Amino acid sequence: MLLLVTGCTDRSADSAGTPTPEPTPTVFTQDLGAHTELAEPVSVTVEAEETGADVVPQNVGLSLESTDLADPRLDPSASTFAQRLAELGSPALRFGGNRLDRNLFWTSSGEPAPRGDSVVVGPGDLERLKKLTDATGASVTLGLPLGDFDPERAADMAAHAQRILGDDLVAVAVGNEPNGYTVDGDPNRRLRDDAWDPQAYTEELEEYAAAIDEAAPGLPIAGPDAYDATWMRAFADADVPNRAAISQHWYPLYDCESHATPGRGPRAQNLVEPLVRDSAEEMIGIGSDAAREYGLPLWLEETGPTSCPGTNDTSRTQAKSLWTVDFTLQAAQLGVERLAMHSMLGPCEGGAPMSVVCAQGEDSPEIVGRGNHAALRLAAMSTEGAFVHTESSSDGLRVYAVTQDDADRLVVTLVNSADAASIDATPLELQVPDGYSAVTAAQVSAETLTDVSERRFQPETPLPDKLPHSSARTAPTGEDEEISFDLDASSATVLVFERDGAERE
C-alpha cells in the first residue's frame, strides 16, 4: 500500500543558479496543492503481455556540437558534467550539429586552422573524451566534417577516434544535415551550390567512406543525419562499408511564426497536445520504414522540442520536461534504438534554454541539470526493460510500462498534462498484473505547465504504507494489484513495482 503526502523535494535547475537542495524525504511525496481542484478521474490498466519493443540505455542520451570536443570540461576532473551524464545511466553521447561542417577543424599535426571562426580539435581532445566515457559508460557517435570536402582529413580523424575510443565509439557520421547545405545565412552558412542534391551527396559520401575504411578498417558509419526519407535512402543505397544505422533528426515544433494551439509552433501547450504525439509517430515511421527496408536500426541522433530560436514560449517550461519523458519512451516504443537530445555546455543564464544541462556561469565547472535532465533521469529508469501493453482512459495521461529483471520488476511511467495552475491532482485508478507490489517512486513536477517555474525533482524514493485518495479512502481496496491515488498535475511520475516472492538484492 502507498501514501502520498505533501512535502519539499530536491529541485532541478532550470535557469541561472544552483538549485537549493532541501532534505530528501525518506518516503515519496507530492505537492498536491490545496487538493481541492481535481481533474476528472482516470483509469489505467497495465497488462503482462509484452509489445515486442524494448528500452535500451542508449534510448537516453545527449547530442552536443562537435566543437564541444575542444571543451576542457569534458574531463571528469574538470567539471561536474560527468556526474550529470552518469545520472542518465549509460547514455548515448553524440557530437555533431551545425558547427561540425562550418566551424570544426580537425588536425593531428598541429597545423593552423584556415578560418578565424574555426575550432581546432585534435587527438588530445579525443583522449579527454575517452576519460569521460570511461567514467560514465557513455557510448559515442562522432561526426566527421563534410562542409569542406576533405576525405583524407576526415579519415584521419576517424582513425584516431577508433584507436583512442575503442569500443566506446559505436559509429561515425559523415556531415550533419546535408539536406541543409544550400541554406543561406548564419549559422547555416551555405556549404554547396544549387546543384547539390542526394546524388551529389552520395558521390561525396562514397569517397569519404572509402577513405575511412582504409584508415579505420571496420569502423561503422551512420547516416544521413537528416529527417528526409530521400536522403536516408541516398545514404542506404550508397557504397558505404560497415553501415551502422539510419540516423534521423526531428524537432516537433518547427513552424516558428505560428501561435496556434494546437499547432506546430513553439508554444508550450503544443508539447502536450495529441497532435505532436501523432506527428512523432508519423515522422519516426518514415525513418523506421527506411531502416526496415535496408535491414538497419533507426537512431534519432539529434532531437529536441523545437528547432525555432530558443527564447520562445516552450523554453524552460514544465511542458518541455513532460514532452522529454513522453517522447523518449514513445520513440523507444516505436523501435528507435538510440536517441540524443541536443544540448550545450553554455551558461544557464544566456545559454541555450532548450539544453538538457547548463553551466553555472561562463566556463564554470559546475554543470547542472535542467528540467529536461530530470525528465531523462525518469526515462532512464525504464532502460533494460521490455514494454508491456497499457491503456489509459484519458489522452491527458500518457502511460508506459516495462518489465525488467525477468519480469520481477515492473516500471510504470505516468505523464500527466493537466495544468497545475488550475488543477491540483488527477484521481487515478491503476491496475497492474497480479502479484506486484509498489515499492518506490520518482517524480518531476512544477506549479504550472506552461509558465517558467521552479522544478521539483524527487529521485527514486521508497513509498510509504498508505495512500490518501480524493474519494476519502485511506488505503487501496480490493486486491493488491488495484491502486487508487491522486496524481500531481503537470508531473511525470515513475512507480516501481516488484513481484511478490522475487529475490531482493
C-alpha positions as CSV (number, residue, x, y, z in Angstrom):
1,M,0.0,0.0,0.0
2,L,1.0,3.6,-0.6
3,L,0.9,7.1,0.9
4,L,1.4,10.3,-0.9
5,V,1.9,13.3,1.3
6,T,2.9,16.9,0.6
7,G,6.5,17.9,1.2
8,C,9.6,19.5,-0.2
9,T,12.0,17.8,-2.5
10,D,15.3,18.4,-4.3
11,R,14.9,21.0,-7.0
12,S,16.2,20.9,-10.6
13,A,17.9,23.9,-12.0
14,D,16.1,25.4,-15.0
15,S,17.7,28.8,-15.2
16,A,20.7,30.5,-13.6
17,G,21.8,29.4,-10.2
18,T,22.3,26.1,-8.5
19,P,19.1,24.5,-7.2
20,T,18.9,24.8,-3.4
21,P,18.6,21.3,-2.2
22,E,16.3,20.6,0.7
23,P,16.4,17.4,2.8
24,T,15.4,14.4,0.6
25,P,12.2,12.9,2.1
26,T,12.6,9.4,3.5
27,V,9.4,8.5,1.6
28,F,8.0,9.6,-1.7
29,T,6.0,12.8,-1.5
30,Q,3.9,15.0,-3.8
31,D,2.8,18.6,-3.7
32,L,-0.9,18.3,-4.3
33,G,-1.6,22.0,-3.6
34,A,-4.8,22.7,-1.7
35,H,-6.1,19.4,-3.0
36,T,-9.5,21.0,-3.9
37,E,-9.4,21.3,-7.7
38,L,-9.3,17.9,-9.2
39,A,-9.3,16.6,-12.8
40,E,-11.7,14.0,-14.0
41,P,-10.8,10.6,-12.7
42,V,-8.6,8.4,-14.9
43,S,-8.3,4.7,-15.0
44,V,-5.1,3.0,-16.2
45,T,-4.5,-0.7,-16.9
46,V,-1.1,-2.4,-17.2
47,E,-1.0,-5.8,-18.7
48,A,1.6,-8.6,-18.6
49,E,1.8,-9.1,-22.3
50,E,4.9,-7.7,-24.0
51,T,4.6,-5.5,-27.1
52,G,7.9,-6.6,-28.7
53,A,9.7,-3.3,-28.2
54,D,12.5,-2.6,-25.7
55,V,14.1,0.3,-23.9
56,V,17.9,0.2,-24.0
57,P,20.4,2.5,-22.2
58,Q,21.1,4.3,-25.5
59,N,17.5,5.4,-25.8
60,V,18.5,8.1,-23.3
61,G,21.3,10.5,-24.4
62,L,22.7,13.9,-25.2
63,S,23.8,15.5,-28.5
64,L,26.5,18.2,-28.4
65,E,28.0,20.4,-31.0
66,S,31.2,18.8,-32.4
67,T,33.2,21.8,-31.4
68,D,32.5,20.9,-27.7
69,L,35.1,18.3,-28.2
70,A,37.6,21.1,-27.5
71,D,36.0,22.0,-24.2
72,P,38.3,21.0,-21.3
73,R,35.2,20.4,-19.1
74,L,34.7,17.0,-20.8
75,D,37.4,15.8,-18.5
76,P,35.7,14.3,-15.4
77,S,38.2,16.1,-13.2
78,A,37.5,19.5,-14.7
79,S,33.7,19.8,-14.2
80,T,30.6,18.0,-12.9
81,F,29.4,17.1,-16.5
82,A,30.4,13.5,-16.0
83,Q,28.1,13.4,-12.9
84,R,25.2,14.7,-14.9
85,L,25.9,12.2,-17.7
86,A,26.2,9.3,-15.3
87,E,22.8,10.2,-13.8
88,L,21.3,9.1,-17.1
89,G,22.7,5.6,-16.8
90,S,25.0,4.5,-19.7
91,P,23.7,7.1,-22.2
92,A,24.2,7.9,-25.8
93,L,26.6,10.8,-26.5
94,R,26.7,12.3,-29.9
95,F,28.9,15.0,-31.3
96,G,27.7,16.8,-34.5
97,G,25.4,19.7,-35.0
98,N,25.6,22.7,-37.4
99,R,29.1,23.6,-36.2
100,L,30.5,20.3,-37.4
101,D,30.6,21.3,-41.1
102,R,31.1,25.1,-40.5
103,N,33.5,25.6,-37.6
104,L,35.3,22.3,-36.7
105,F,38.8,21.9,-38.0
106,W,40.5,18.6,-37.2
107,T,44.3,18.2,-37.2
108,S,46.6,15.6,-35.8
109,S,49.7,17.5,-36.8
110,G,49.1,20.9,-35.2
111,E,48.6,22.9,-38.4
112,P,46.8,26.2,-38.2
113,A,43.1,26.5,-38.9
114,P,42.1,28.1,-42.3
115,R,39.5,30.4,-40.9
116,G,39.3,32.7,-37.9
117,D,36.0,31.1,-36.7
118,S,37.4,27.6,-36.7
119,V,37.6,25.5,-33.5
120,V,40.6,23.2,-33.7
121,V,40.2,19.7,-32.4
122,G,42.9,17.1,-32.2
123,P,43.9,13.7,-30.7
124,G,44.3,15.2,-27.2
125,D,40.6,16.2,-27.2
126,L,39.6,12.6,-28.0
127,E,41.8,11.3,-25.2
128,R,39.9,13.6,-22.9
129,L,36.6,12.3,-24.3
130,K,37.8,8.8,-23.5
131,K,38.2,9.7,-19.9
132,L,34.6,10.8,-19.9
133,T,33.3,7.6,-21.5
134,D,35.4,5.5,-19.0
135,A,33.8,7.4,-16.1
136,T,30.2,7.3,-17.4
137,G,29.8,4.3,-19.6
138,A,28.5,6.5,-22.4
139,S,28.8,5.3,-26.0
140,V,29.8,7.8,-28.7
141,T,28.8,8.6,-32.2
142,L,31.2,11.1,-33.8
143,G,30.5,13.5,-36.7
144,L,33.2,14.0,-39.4
145,P,33.2,17.3,-41.3
146,L,31.8,17.3,-44.8
147,G,31.4,21.1,-45.2
148,D,34.9,21.5,-46.8
149,F,35.3,18.4,-48.9
150,D,38.4,16.6,-47.5
151,P,38.0,12.8,-47.2
152,E,41.6,12.2,-46.1
153,R,41.3,14.6,-43.1
154,A,38.0,13.1,-42.1
155,A,39.6,9.6,-42.4
156,D,42.5,10.7,-40.2
157,M,40.0,11.9,-37.5
158,A,38.2,8.6,-37.8
159,A,41.4,6.5,-37.4
160,H,42.4,8.4,-34.3
161,A,38.9,8.1,-32.8
162,Q,38.9,4.4,-33.4
163,R,42.3,4.0,-31.8
164,I,41.6,6.2,-28.8
165,L,37.9,5.5,-28.0
166,G,37.9,1.8,-28.9
167,D,34.6,0.1,-28.2
168,D,33.1,3.3,-26.8
169,L,32.9,4.6,-30.4
170,V,29.9,2.9,-31.9
171,A,29.9,4.8,-35.3
172,V,31.0,7.9,-37.1
173,A,28.7,10.1,-39.3
174,V,29.8,12.0,-42.5
175,G,28.5,15.5,-42.2
176,N,25.4,16.9,-40.4
177,E,22.1,17.5,-42.2
178,P,23.4,17.5,-45.7
179,N,19.9,18.4,-46.9
180,G,20.6,21.9,-45.5
181,Y,23.9,22.6,-47.2
182,T,22.3,25.1,-49.6
183,V,20.7,27.2,-46.9
184,D,21.9,30.8,-46.7
185,G,22.6,32.8,-43.5
186,D,24.2,32.5,-40.1
187,P,24.6,30.0,-38.5
188,N,23.6,27.9,-41.5
189,R,26.3,29.2,-43.8
190,R,25.8,27.9,-47.4
191,L,28.1,24.9,-48.0
192,R,27.2,23.9,-51.6
193,D,25.8,25.4,-54.7
194,D,22.3,24.8,-56.1
195,A,23.4,21.7,-57.9
196,W,23.7,19.9,-54.5
197,D,21.2,17.1,-54.3
198,P,21.1,13.5,-52.9
199,Q,23.1,12.2,-55.9
200,A,25.9,14.7,-55.3
201,Y,25.8,13.8,-51.6
202,T,26.1,10.1,-52.5
203,E,29.2,10.7,-54.6
204,E,31.0,12.6,-51.9
205,L,29.8,10.2,-49.2
206,E,31.3,7.2,-51.1
207,E,34.7,8.9,-51.4
208,Y,34.6,9.6,-47.6
209,A,33.5,6.0,-46.8
210,A,36.4,4.5,-48.9
211,A,39.0,6.7,-47.2
212,I,37.5,5.9,-43.7
213,D,37.5,2.2,-44.4
214,E,41.2,2.3,-45.5
215,A,42.3,4.4,-42.4
216,A,40.0,2.8,-39.9
217,P,39.0,-0.7,-41.1
218,G,35.7,-2.0,-39.9
219,L,34.6,1.3,-38.3
220,P,30.8,1.6,-38.6
221,I,29.2,4.6,-40.4
222,A,25.8,6.0,-39.7
223,G,23.8,8.5,-41.8
224,P,22.5,10.7,-43.2
225,D,21.6,12.7,-40.0
226,A,18.6,14.2,-41.8
227,Y,14.8,14.0,-41.4
228,D,14.0,13.5,-45.1
229,A,13.5,9.9,-46.4
230,T,15.0,10.8,-49.7
231,W,18.4,11.5,-48.0
232,M,18.0,8.4,-45.9
233,R,17.7,6.2,-49.0
234,A,20.6,8.0,-50.6
235,F,22.8,7.0,-47.7
236,A,21.4,3.5,-47.6
237,D,21.9,3.0,-51.4
238,A,25.4,4.4,-51.4
239,D,28.5,2.1,-51.4
240,V,29.3,2.5,-47.7
241,P,31.1,-0.3,-45.9
242,N,30.0,-1.2,-42.4
243,R,26.8,0.8,-42.4
244,A,25.7,1.1,-38.7
245,A,22.2,2.7,-38.8
246,I,19.8,5.2,-40.4
247,S,20.2,8.3,-38.4
248,Q,17.3,10.7,-38.3
249,H,16.8,14.2,-36.9
250,W,13.5,15.6,-35.8
251,Y,12.1,18.6,-33.9
252,P,8.3,18.6,-33.5
253,L,7.7,22.3,-33.2
254,Y,9.2,23.8,-36.3
255,D,6.6,26.4,-37.5
256,C,8.4,29.4,-35.8
257,E,5.8,32.0,-36.8
258,S,2.8,30.1,-35.7
259,H,1.0,30.8,-32.4
260,A,-1.9,28.4,-32.9
261,T,-2.8,25.9,-30.3
262,P,-2.9,23.0,-31.1
263,G,-0.3,23.5,-33.8
264,R,3.3,23.1,-34.7
265,G,4.5,26.5,-33.5
266,P,6.8,26.9,-30.4
267,R,4.0,27.1,-27.8
268,A,4.4,25.2,-24.5
269,Q,0.9,23.8,-24.7
270,N,1.6,22.3,-28.1
271,L,4.2,20.0,-26.5
272,V,1.5,18.1,-24.6
273,E,-1.1,18.0,-27.4
274,P,-2.1,14.7,-29.1
275,L,-1.1,16.4,-32.5
276,V,2.6,16.3,-31.5
277,R,2.4,12.7,-30.4
278,D,0.7,11.7,-33.6
279,S,3.2,13.6,-35.7
280,A,6.1,11.9,-33.8
281,E,4.6,8.5,-34.8
282,E,4.3,9.7,-38.4
283,M,7.9,11.1,-38.6
284,I,9.5,8.2,-36.8
285,G,7.5,5.9,-39.1
286,I,9.3,7.5,-42.1
287,G,12.7,6.6,-40.5
288,S,11.5,3.2,-39.4
289,D,10.3,2.3,-42.9
290,A,13.6,3.3,-44.5
291,A,15.6,1.5,-41.8
292,R,13.5,-1.6,-42.1
293,E,13.8,-1.6,-45.9
294,Y,17.6,-1.8,-45.6
295,G,17.8,-4.0,-42.5
296,L,19.3,-1.3,-40.4
297,P,18.5,0.1,-36.9
298,L,17.0,3.6,-36.6
299,W,18.8,6.2,-34.5
300,L,17.4,9.6,-33.6
301,E,20.8,11.3,-33.3
302,E,19.5,14.8,-32.8
303,T,16.2,15.9,-31.4
304,G,14.5,18.4,-29.0
305,P,11.3,20.2,-28.5
306,T,11.7,22.9,-31.2
307,S,14.0,23.9,-33.9
308,C,13.0,27.6,-33.5
309,P,15.1,30.2,-31.6
310,G,15.4,29.0,-28.0
311,T,13.9,32.1,-26.4
312,N,10.3,31.0,-27.3
313,D,7.3,30.1,-25.2
314,T,8.4,26.5,-24.7
315,S,11.7,27.5,-23.0
316,R,12.3,26.2,-19.5
317,T,8.7,25.1,-19.1
318,Q,7.4,22.0,-17.4
319,A,5.6,21.1,-20.7
320,K,9.1,20.7,-22.2
321,S,10.0,18.3,-19.3
322,L,6.9,16.3,-19.8
323,W,7.5,16.1,-23.6
324,T,11.0,14.9,-22.9
325,V,9.8,11.9,-20.9
326,D,6.9,11.2,-23.2
327,F,8.9,11.4,-26.5
328,T,11.9,9.4,-25.2
329,L,9.7,6.5,-24.3
330,Q,7.4,6.8,-27.3
331,A,10.4,6.7,-29.6
332,A,11.7,3.6,-27.9
333,Q,8.3,2.0,-28.2
334,L,8.3,2.8,-31.9
335,G,11.6,1.0,-32.4
336,V,14.2,3.8,-32.1
337,E,17.4,2.2,-30.7
338,R,19.4,5.3,-29.9
339,L,18.3,8.9,-29.1
340,A,20.1,12.1,-28.2
341,M,18.6,15.4,-27.0
342,H,20.6,18.3,-28.4
343,S,22.3,20.3,-25.7
344,M,25.3,22.5,-24.9
345,L,27.7,23.3,-22.0
346,G,26.9,27.1,-22.1
347,P,25.9,29.2,-19.1
348,C,22.4,28.7,-17.6
349,E,21.7,32.4,-18.0
350,G,22.2,33.3,-21.6
351,G,22.9,29.8,-22.9
352,A,20.6,27.7,-24.9
353,P,17.4,27.5,-22.9
354,M,16.5,24.1,-24.5
355,S,19.7,22.4,-23.4
356,V,19.4,19.5,-21.0
357,V,22.4,20.8,-19.0
358,C,24.0,24.2,-18.4
359,A,26.9,25.8,-16.6
360,Q,26.6,28.0,-13.5
361,G,28.5,30.7,-15.4
362,E,30.6,31.2,-18.4
363,D,33.2,28.3,-18.5
364,S,32.0,27.3,-15.0
365,P,32.9,23.7,-13.9
366,E,29.5,23.4,-12.2
367,I,27.3,21.7,-14.8
368,V,23.7,21.3,-13.6
369,G,20.6,19.6,-15.0
370,R,17.6,21.5,-16.2
371,G,14.0,20.1,-16.0
372,N,14.5,18.0,-19.1
373,H,17.6,16.4,-17.4
374,A,15.4,15.3,-14.6
375,A,12.9,14.1,-17.2
376,L,15.6,12.0,-18.8
377,R,16.5,10.6,-15.4
378,L,13.0,9.3,-15.1
379,A,13.1,7.8,-18.6
380,A,16.4,6.1,-17.7
381,M,14.6,4.1,-15.0
382,S,12.9,2.1,-17.8
383,T,16.1,1.1,-19.6
384,E,16.9,-2.6,-19.9
385,G,13.1,-3.1,-20.0
386,A,10.6,-4.7,-22.3
387,F,7.4,-2.7,-23.0
388,V,4.1,-4.3,-22.0
389,H,0.6,-3.2,-23.1
390,T,-1.1,-0.3,-21.3
391,E,-4.4,1.5,-21.6
392,S,-5.4,4.9,-20.3
393,S,-8.9,6.3,-20.2
394,S,-7.6,9.9,-20.9
395,D,-5.4,11.3,-23.6
396,G,-4.1,13.7,-21.0
397,L,-2.4,10.9,-19.1
398,R,0.2,9.1,-21.1
399,V,1.3,5.7,-19.7
400,Y,4.3,3.5,-20.4
401,A,5.3,0.3,-18.6
402,V,8.2,-2.1,-18.9
403,T,9.2,-5.3,-17.2
404,Q,12.8,-5.7,-16.0
405,D,14.9,-8.5,-14.4
406,D,13.0,-11.4,-16.0
407,A,9.7,-9.6,-15.1
408,D,10.5,-9.4,-11.4
409,R,10.3,-5.6,-11.7
410,L,7.6,-3.5,-13.3
411,V,8.3,0.2,-14.1
412,V,5.2,2.4,-14.8
413,T,5.7,5.9,-16.1
414,L,2.8,8.4,-15.9
415,V,2.9,11.7,-17.8
416,N,0.1,13.9,-16.5
417,S,-0.5,17.0,-18.7
418,A,-3.2,18.5,-16.5
419,D,-2.1,22.1,-15.8
420,A,-1.2,22.6,-12.1
421,A,-2.0,26.2,-12.5
422,S,-5.7,25.3,-12.2
423,I,-5.7,21.6,-11.3
424,D,-4.2,20.2,-8.1
425,A,-4.3,16.5,-8.9
426,T,-5.8,13.7,-11.0
427,P,-7.6,10.9,-9.2
428,L,-6.2,7.7,-10.6
429,E,-7.2,4.0,-10.5
430,L,-4.1,2.0,-11.5
431,Q,-4.4,-1.7,-12.2
432,V,-1.3,-3.8,-12.6
433,P,-0.8,-7.6,-13.1
434,D,-1.4,-9.8,-10.1
435,G,1.5,-10.4,-7.8
436,Y,3.2,-7.0,-8.0
437,S,3.7,-4.5,-5.1
438,A,4.6,-0.9,-5.4
439,V,7.9,-0.1,-3.6
440,T,9.5,3.1,-4.9
441,A,8.6,6.2,-7.0
442,A,10.3,9.3,-8.6
443,Q,8.8,12.5,-10.0
444,V,9.4,15.8,-11.7
445,S,6.7,18.4,-11.2
446,A,6.1,22.1,-11.3
447,E,3.5,24.7,-10.3
448,T,2.4,25.3,-13.9
449,L,2.5,23.5,-17.2
450,T,3.3,26.5,-19.4
451,D,5.0,29.2,-17.3
452,V,8.6,29.1,-16.3
453,S,8.6,27.9,-12.7
454,E,10.9,26.1,-10.4
455,R,11.0,22.3,-10.8
456,R,10.6,19.8,-8.0
457,F,12.6,16.7,-8.7
458,Q,12.5,13.7,-6.5
459,P,14.7,10.8,-7.3
460,E,13.7,7.2,-6.7
461,T,12.4,7.1,-3.1
462,P,10.7,4.4,-1.1
463,L,6.9,4.5,-0.9
464,P,5.2,4.7,2.5
465,D,2.4,2.4,3.7
466,K,-0.9,4.2,2.9
467,L,-2.5,6.2,0.2
468,P,-4.9,9.1,0.6
469,H,-7.3,9.5,-2.2
470,S,-9.9,12.1,-3.0
471,S,-12.7,9.6,-2.6
472,A,-11.8,9.6,1.2
473,R,-10.3,6.1,1.0
474,T,-7.1,6.0,3.0
475,A,-5.8,2.8,1.5
476,P,-6.2,0.6,-1.6
477,T,-9.3,-1.5,-1.7
478,G,-9.7,-5.0,-3.2
479,E,-6.6,-6.9,-4.5
480,D,-3.1,-5.7,-4.3
481,E,-2.9,-5.0,-8.0
482,E,-5.6,-2.3,-7.8
483,I,-4.2,1.0,-6.5
484,S,-6.1,4.3,-6.1
485,F,-4.3,7.6,-5.5
486,D,-4.2,11.2,-6.6
487,L,-1.5,12.1,-9.1
488,D,0.1,15.5,-9.0
489,A,-0.9,17.7,-12.0
490,S,1.8,18.8,-14.5
491,S,4.0,15.9,-13.5
492,A,5.9,12.9,-14.8
493,T,6.0,10.1,-12.3
494,V,7.6,6.7,-12.2
495,L,6.3,3.9,-10.0
496,V,8.4,0.8,-9.5
497,F,6.7,-2.5,-8.6
498,E,8.4,-5.7,-7.5
499,R,6.8,-9.1,-8.0
500,D,5.9,-10.9,-4.8
501,G,8.4,-13.6,-3.9
502,A,11.1,-12.3,-6.1
503,E,14.6,-12.4,-4.6
504,R,15.8,-9.0,-3.4
505,E,19.4,-8.0,-3.7
